[in-house]
């Protein structure tokens, strides 16, 4: 619910400020809110410093991970646009990522508490759902270009673009209902299938319904399947993975879910940027293609939900 409030009020506030005082001043003024948030964290969070005092941080993993995935993200975003694909810089970034991916894998395999536990990737419960979360993030990449499409093609103002987040309230309403349902049935296959179906609907509804002249509130309504797709997988996924892993594995399982979701957002944003660069006419021609790709990825997620998700019961033992 807190995320839903922030998702709605944040873009709305930025849009209003940008239209009235300019984008640069709008972003600067938000530093006041960041300062307030910092004070709240400093003085209202409980003091739990005694928890996990003996836990060591995988500093080498945290350093190597950006070096492993960062260059390839930059290469995908700039290749064919700012730089030619044959540019030594682009080729060098791909090689750099490949080298550091190998180093990262070798180093992390020897860590007791690694950033990414590669041994867990062989778990037959965890791995398919990690890809489920990874592909789910394609909707986040599409959302970035939806904003660009709304501004360049639909002609929305910054304030109208902010109103597109109104239906961010939907997850705040739907998620508790899903939680109640899950607590009674544990039918995660059905829940993840709903998410996959809404993912497909998300891409297709953008493709068929978004036309110049549609008011902002109508576009906001078209976003509803996207939010339903997200809220029917994120929280339930934590419950699904956590409920089937041993207590010692749960922390890493949940961390991997978050990692693959974040990785997917970054990678799909870069891939969509690469596809966008293929269209000289810009977002008007590129956006429909991105919508179809997103819908196709939803089909992949639906397939994962139907074939790789098991119905669990309260007396199920953790899967090793």
N, C-alpha and C positions, 0 to 999 in steps of 0.2 A: 504493500500500500504506500509506503514511503517513497519507493521508487516511482510508483505511478504518479504521485503528487509532483515529484520533481520533474518527471518526464513531461507533464502537462504544463506546469507553471514556468519551468525554465525556458523553453522555446518561446512561449507566449510573452514572457517578460523581455527576453532578448529582442524579439520582433518589435515590440512596442518601443523599446528604447532606441533600436536601430532606425526606425522610421522617424523618430522625433529628435534624437541628438546625434545620430550617426553611428555606424557599426563600431568604429574604434572606441569612441567614448562609452558605448554600451558595454563592450567587453571589459573596459577598464573599471566601470562602475560595479561590475560583478565581483571585483576583488573585495569589496566591503562584505558581501555575503560569504565569501571564502574566509575572511577574517573572523566573522561570527561563528562559522562552522568550526574553525580551529579552536576558538575559545570554548565552545560547547564540548568539544572532544577533550580538551585539557582539563576542564573543571567538572564535568558531569559524568564522564565514564568511570566505572568502578576501578579501583586499583587492584589489578590482578597480576602484578609483576612477578609474584612468586610462582605462577603457573609456567611450566615449561622452562624453568631456569637452566636445566641441564641439556636442553635441545640445542644442537649446533646447526648453524646455517650453512647451506651448500653455496658458498661464495663463488667458487669456480664455476658451478653450474649456472648461477645467475649472470655471470659475466659472459660465458660462452654461448648461452641461448640467444641473446640478441645478435651476436656475431654470426650465428648459424642461420637465422631466419631473416635478419634485417636486410642484408644485401640483396637477396632474391626478391624481397618485397619492393625494394627501390627499383630493381631492374625491370620487374613486371610493370611497374607504374610509369616508368620513364621510357622504356623501350618502344620504338616506333613513334615516339612523340618528340620529347626533348632530344633524345639520342637515337641513332639508328640501331637496329638489332645487331648489326655487324660491328658496332663500335667496340673498341678495346675495353672501354669502361663497363659496358653491359656484360661482355663476356667475362671480364675480370670479376664482376660482382657475382655472377653465377658460380664461377670457380671458387671464389672466396666462401660462399655459403656452403658449397659441397664439402670443402676442406674442413670448415668448422663444424659441420654436421657430423662428420666422421669423428673428429676430436671430441665433440660433445657426447656422442654415443659411447666412445671408449672410456671417457672420464666418468660419466654418470654410471656406467655399469659396475664400477668399483666402489661407489659411494654407498654407505649404509642408509643415509637419508637423502636421496638425490632429489633434484628438482623434478625430474621425470623418471618414474620407476618403469623402465622398459620391460622388466620381468612381468609386471602386471598386465602388459599389453597382450600377453598370451592367454589371459583369462577369458573364457568363452562367454562370460556374462558382460564383462566390462568393455571389451574391444568393439563389438558392434554398436554399443550405445555411445561410445566416444565418437565414432563416425556419425552417428545420429546427431550429436551436438555440433560436430564440425560442419555438417551440411546445413544444419539449421541456421547457422550464421550467415548463409548466403542471403537471407532476407535483410540482414543488417547492411550488407554491401549494397543491396538494391535500394534500401531506404535513403542512402546518401544521394543516389542519382535521382530518386523521386523528388528530393528537395530541389536539385538542379533543374529537373524537368518542370517542376511547378513554377520556378522563377523564370526560366527562359522560354518555355512553350506555353504554359498556362497563364503566365503573366501575373502571378500572385505577388503581393507585397510581402515584406518581412513579417508584418503582423499576421497576414493570412497564412503564411507558412508556419507561424507559431501555432495557429489554431488547428493545424493538422494533427497536433499532439493531443487534442482534446480526448480522443478515445484511448489515450494511455490509461484512462481510468478503468477500462475494460478488464485488464488483468487483476486489478484490485478487487473487482467483483467476482470474477470467474474463478480465480485461484482458490479462495476458501471453499467454494462449492466443490471444486475438484478434489481438494484435500479431504473433505468429508466423504466423498464418493470412494476415494482410494482407501481410506481407513476401513471401509466396510467390505470392499470387493477385492482389492489388490489386483484388479484387472488392468495391468499396465499396458498390455498389448492393445486394448481398446483405446486407452488414453493416448498412447503414442501414435496410434493410427489416426485418431482425430487430428492430432498435430500435423501429421503428414498430409492429410487431406486438405486441411486449411492452408498448408504451405503451397500446395498446388493451386488452390483457389486464389491465394494471394497473387501469384505470378499471372494467372489468367485474367483475373479481374482488373489488374493494372493494364494488361495488354488490350483488353476489349473495351473497358469502360472509361479510361482516362483520355478524354478528348478536350481540346481547347474550348473554353467557354463554360466548363463545368465549375460551379462555385466551390469555394474552399471547403465548406461544410460537407458537400457531397463527396469530395475526395477524401475527407477525414472518415466518412462512413465506409468508403471502399477499403480503408486501412484495417477495418475490424478483423478480417480473417488473419492478417499478419499478427495482430496482438493475441488472438486466440491460439494461433499456432505456437507462439512463444510461451504463453502461460500454461499450456497443456503439456509442456515437456520440461521446462527448467526445474521447477520445484519437484514435480514427480520423479524426475531423473535422479535427484539426490536421494529420494526415498527408495527408489528401485535399486540403485547401486549400493547404498549404505545398508539396506536390509539384507543383502545377500553376501556381503563381505564380512570377514572376521573383524573384530574390533581393532586389531592392529593395522588392518588394511584400509579401513574406512576413510581415514584422513587423506591418504594418497589417492583413493578412488575419487573422492569429491574434488581434490585438487586437480586430478587429470580431467575431470569433466569441465571445470572452469578453464583449464589450459586449452583444451581442444576447442572450446567455444570461442575463446579469445583469439586463438590461432586461426580459426575459420574466418572470423570477422576480418582479420588483417589480410589473410590470403585472398579471400573473395573480393575484398575491396581492391586489392592490387590486380587481380585477374579481370575484374570488371573495368578497371582503369585501362588495362591493356586492350580489352575489346572496344572500349569507348574510343581509344586512339585510332581504331581502324576505320572510323566513320568521319570523313572530312566535314560532313554537314553538321556534326555535333550531336547533342543530346536528343534532338528530335528523331533522328534515324537510329541512334544507338539504343535508346531506352526500350523500345519494343523487343529488341533482341535480348536484352538483359532480363526482361520480364519472362520471356519464353524459357530462357536458361534456368531462371529461378523456379519456374513451374516444373521443369524436368527434374531438377534436384529434389523437389518435393516428392516426386514419384519414387526416387531412390530412398528417401526417408520413409515413405510408406512401406516400401518393400522390406526395409530393415525392421520396421515395427512389426510387420506381419510374420516374418520368418525368423527373427532373432530375439524376440522378446518372450519370456516365459511367464506364465501366470503363477504367482507365488502365493503361498498360504502362510499363516502366522507361525506354523510349526516347522517351516522349511529351515534346514540348516544352511549355513553359509557355503557358497560355492567356492572351491579352491581352484 
